[in-house]
Amino acid sequence: MHSSANKLTAAQRQAVLREIVAGKSNSQIARQFGLSRGTVWGYAARAARKAESHTAGALHNEAVEAISRARRTSRVAEGRRINVTREAGVTTIEAEDFVPMDAQSLAAYHGVNLDNVVVSERASVWDVMYRDADGRMVDKQRHSYRASFAPKAPDPSHNLAQALIDDIRRETVAASRNTKPVAAPRDTDPYVLRLRLRDMHFGALSWAMETGENFDLNIAKQIALAAVTKLLARANVMNVRGIVIETGDDLLHTDGDAPYTTAGTPQDADGRTTKTARVARVVINTIIAQCLEVAEWVEVIWIPGNHDWNSSLILANAIEAKWEENERVKVDIEPSARKYRLYGVTAVQFAHGHGIKPEQLVALFPHEAKDIWAQAIFYESSIGHLHAKARRDINGVYADVAPSSKPTDRWHFLHGYRHRRAIEVAVMHLEEGPVGTFAVNVGELQRAFESAAGAK
């Protein structure tokens, strides 16, 4: 049993102090008097504080020496004490300091890999007193910390991933050395393409100083032929059974001799309708001939539009007359505002879309084409008029607004209407239904033509 310092007599306390001054360790004194080492140290500290209140005398001198002896026996000094050992891959750091420590700070300070894992750690804190550089007695907390670090075990998943990467790298290098370039295989599945020549507005006029882009009859012809050539070249890798040309649909910008639409709306026009109709006829006939080089058959679906209802149908009759003896070409010249076809498992509704919303068109589909609707699995409503590409699902029917190749004219520019100019092809698999679209951005095509012309 350890005795309390408070139970010591004055003579015993003096004896303890003398033993400290004599050089005995705290452990020896504690055993001699039946005290704990902490009690011995505490007694010495209290004696030192009491001594500082005296100006002179033996007690003061003894207390000073007691404090000095206590510092030596407790091995306390200012600053950090460090002991680092390494054994069997484990790094152990033992430290004392006047500031708190942890495993992370010790590892970083002593260069231990932070990816290692802490095996064990232990921390403690106690009060100490010492004389500072000014000779004053200072009471501070002393911290000790012990931490052991060991490398993490290898991650099996990392080794597996690295092995896979190495295998892929070896196989890729070997393949690049031994493989010769080969042509892409031709898709042998049966397809029908819809070439969407919608809202082309032959005869429209736009001035770049007003609208940002030039457009006239010659530009309309040039970009139409160039874009279709590009689109058909891209289709060459497919087994194209047939091509449906969607046109009419404001193919002409005006209707009649004066520059007005069918309803009488004035337009900025490049020439009279008779002139624009002649150019449009040549363009459409050229495109039909191009399509026959790619597909087994061609069908022209003529869709009346709000700009050219009358003139466009007359033009359709002229084109139909051109191809009526060709068994591979069919030109639909019926004046109906909505037309319906079945291509494999896909039913398609064709409409210009002026004066009626897409939701209304979709609702009319099963009523106006009951037989086609019953046979189909997929349903498409092909719409023009709005010029800007848009596609959405309306109760299982895709309402698909085609893009226009015509740029913004003065009226539309003033009112903030803009769109991406394009000519598009919609692809239908005869057994699997619609599979996507591809397009030519004719705005970029026109800029390339203008740049080439300016360089000459």
Residue, then its C-alpha position, 0 to 999 in steps of 0.5 A: m500500500h502506498s502512503s499519501a504525502n498528506k499523512l507524512t509528518a513534517a520530519q518525514r517530508q523533510a527526509v523525502l526532500r533530502e533523499i531527492v537532493a541526495g540523488k536518489s531516483n523517484s522509484q527508490i524514494a517511493r519504495q523507501f517511504g511506501l509512496s507512489r512515484g507520482t506522489v514523490w514528484g508531486y511533493a517535490a513540485r509543491a515544495a518548489r512552488k512553496a520555495e519560490s515564495h521565500t526570498a532566501g533560506a535553506l528550504h529555497n535552495e533545497a527546493v531548487e535542487a529538488i526540482s533539478r533532481a526531479r527533472r533528471t530522474s523523470r528524464v523530462a526536457e524541452g522539445r521532442r524525443i524520438n525513438v524509431t525502430r524497424e523490425a520484420g517490416v514493422t516501423t515503431i515510433e515512440a515520441e515525447d513532446f509538449v504538443p499532442m501527436d497522432a499516427q498520421s503526423l508522426a508517419a508524415y514527419h518521419g517519412v513513413n509511407l502513409d499507405n501503411v496501416v497502423v498496427s497499434e497505437r498508445a498515447s498518454v499525458w502527464d504534468v511536469m515542471y521545469r525551470d525555463a530560460d528565465g529561471r521561472m518554474v513552468d508547469k506544462q503537460r507532457h505527451s507521449y505516443r507510440a505507434s507501429f506501422a506495417p505495410k498493407a497486404p497486397d490487394p488481389s483485385h488490383n493484381l487481377a486488374q493489372a494482369l488483365i491490362d497486361d494481357i490486353r496490351r500484349e494482344t493489341v500489340a500482336a494484332s497491330r503487327n499481324t492484321k492487315p486493313v480490310a474493307a468494312p462488311r456490307d450490311t445484308d439486312p433489308y432496308v428502306l430509306r426515306l430521303r426527306l427533301r422537305d421544305m426546300h423552298f426553291g425560289a426563296l431569297s435571303w441576303a446575308m447582310e440582313t439574315g447572315e446567310n445568302f440563298d437563291l435559286n442557284i444555291a438551292k439547286q447546288i446544295a440539294l444535289a451535293a447533299v443527296t450525293k453525300l447521303l447516297a454514298r453513305a448508304n452504299v454500305m447497306n442493302v437498300r431495297g427501296i428509297v422513298i423520296e418525301t418531297g412537294d411540301d413547299l418544294l417551291h417558295t411561291d404559287g403563281d406568277a406573283p411572289y405570293t404563297t397559295a394563301g396570298t402571303p408576300q415572299d422575298a422571291d428569286g424569280r417567277t414560279t415558272k422559272t423555279a419550277r423548271v429548276a426544281r423539276v431538273v433537280i428532282n429528276t436527277i435525284i430519282a436517277q441517282c437513287l436508282e443506282v443505289a436501290e431496287w425501287v424508288e417511290v416519290i411521295w408528293i406532299p402538298g404544302n402551304h406555299d405551293w399547293n397548286s404549282s407543286l401538284i402541277l410539277a408532280n404531274a410533270i415528274e410522274a410523266k417522266w417516269e411513268e414507263n419505268e417499273r422501278v419508279k412510282v410517283d404519288i401525285e394524289p392531292s391528299a394532305r395526308k398519305y399513308r404507307l407500310y414498309g415492312v413492319t413500319a407504318v408511315q404517315f406523311a403530312h406537311g403539318h400546316g394548320i394542324k398539330p402533331e397530336q392531331l395528326v397522330a390521332l387521325f392515323p388509326h382512323e384514316a389508315k385502318d388496314i395499314w395500322a393493323q398490320a404494323i408494329f411501328y408507327e412514324s408520322s413524318i411532318g414538315h412545315l416547321h423547318a426545325k428538326a424535332r422528334r417525340d413519342i406521342n402514345g407510341v407514334y413518333a412524330d418526326v419533324a424534318p429539318s429544312s435546307k432553307p436558311t432564315d429569310r428576312w421575316h423569320f430573322l426579324h421574329g427570331y426564328r432559327h434552325r439547323r439546316a439539313i437534309e436527312v435520311a430516315v432508315m427503316h429495317l423491313e423486319e426490325g422497324p425504324v433504326g435511326t437517321f443520318a444527315v448532311n448539314v447543308g449550312e456547312l456545305q454551302r459555306a464550303f462552296e462559298s469559300a471555294a468560289g472566293a478562293k478562285 
